[in-house]
Amino acid sequence: MLTAIITIVVIVILIGLWWITTMNGLRRLQVKIQEAISGIDVALTKRYDTLTKMVEVAKSYAKFEKETILETVKLRQGMSMSERNNAMATMDEARQGLNILAENYPQLHANENFKSLQLSIMDVEEHLAAARRAYNANVSQLNQRIIMFPTSLVANGCGIMAEPFFEAESTKREDVKMDLNI
């Protein structure tokens, strides 16, 4: 009789330990999912901050270069050869001070800003995709565990429900619109 009681107590303790361990594992997965949601928010914020700033920098620099070229062309129109030579001498001095190399026109650098913008776009999009994959991986792990018996008993007993996979809103499925008009 004592052996039966001890066996029952041991079984109850083992089931209790299993229940607690399983519940803690499911709760840990829920925390990982919340962390992954935060990671998506961080990536979206980084995307917005980086891209809006990079677009403005690229637009500003392109506008500066456009104005510089137009001003240079405008200055050269209607100049005599003597005036052009004087203007070139003045421009040569200014170029040396600004560290701009040119033969007849200043060297354009806006393309470097646009290249940097393209690299930033790729970086933030990769970061965002990684955050979404991390979220979905954690959701998948939790959802798989809570549907499997006997873990489903613990999940149902603790009110742990399946989490939805990441699905972007229809407006967020669209690419970021970048107006690079100057």
Salt bridges, closest charged atoms under 4 A:
GLU56 OE2 - LYS59 NZ 3.83
ASP92 OD1 - ARG95 NH2 1.71
GLU112 OE2 - LYS115 NZ 3.83
ASP123 OD2 - LYS46 NZ 3.09
GLU125 OE2 - ARG47 NE 2.80
